[in-house]
């Protein structure tokens, strides 16, 4: 079995694949924070044990990370508790796609993985735009011939709420859900309206501008990440919600490079 980890600034998403069937068997989402290698190892050990997976069943591992401080600790934890070396996503791997990006070394591993998965799962022939709703909202653009050509980074939904809460004395912390109307009747709903409907409008505007630059309206729009399902309810521009796109990309990259 293959264990995959997508380490983000707020959350780490973990999955276990049956590599014979190429099937995601289990997945978990945990908070990303600094721990010792033993703490990380015990957490992974207990998660897999809860799914009745023996450490001996895990024979391979791969991770993508945008949190460098955790990389060495996670690699050490997997080695100590599962006895396998953890592959790390970088531009040095065989990606299977071309990176037409001015500064490839600056490109986040999660964005690379999403592009790899999108091309593999959905094919080429027309441009693909992957929107990942996480700590940051990223738009990644893949050309019709399957090359990564760039994108957009925007503050995430929860990040926006936290910024308002942290920088304004009188505004309350609120839940990430949409109010019944755009014109809110109280402060909490006003914040929710701005964050949800504002980001839906931002999504549609950014996609429209990307299409104009590409010179085509015929693009496949895929949403992934923790808030993808939520946002798909408030914009019709998204064609496909693929919650585990990043984990699938990790599996694909491991197969290509093992």
HELIX and SHEET records of a PDB file:
HELIX    1   1 UNK A   37  UNK A   50  1                                  14    
HELIX    2   2 UNK A   55  UNK A   57  5                                   3    
HELIX    3   3 UNK A   68  UNK A   82  1                                  15    
HELIX    4   4 UNK A  104  UNK A  106  5                                   3    
HELIX    5   5 UNK A  109  UNK A  122  1                                  14    
HELIX    6   6 UNK A  157  UNK A  167  1                                  11    
HELIX    7   7 UNK A  187  UNK A  214  1                                  28    
HELIX    8   8 UNK A  228  UNK A  232  1                                   5    
HELIX    9   9 UNK A  245  UNK A  257  1                                  13    
SHEET    1   A 5 UNK A  23  UNK A  31  0                                        
SHEET    2   A 5 UNK A  11  UNK A  18 -1                                        
SHEET    3   A 5 UNK A   2  UNK A   7 -1                                        
SHEET    4   A 5 UNK A  60  UNK A  65  1                                        
SHEET    5   A 5 UNK A  86  UNK A  88  1                                        
SHEET    1   B 5 UNK A 148  UNK A 155  0                                        
SHEET    2   B 5 UNK A 136  UNK A 142 -1                                        
SHEET    3   B 5 UNK A 128  UNK A 133 -1                                        
SHEET    4   B 5 UNK A 220  UNK A 224  1                                        
SHEET    5   B 5 UNK A 240  UNK A 241  1                                        
END                                                                             
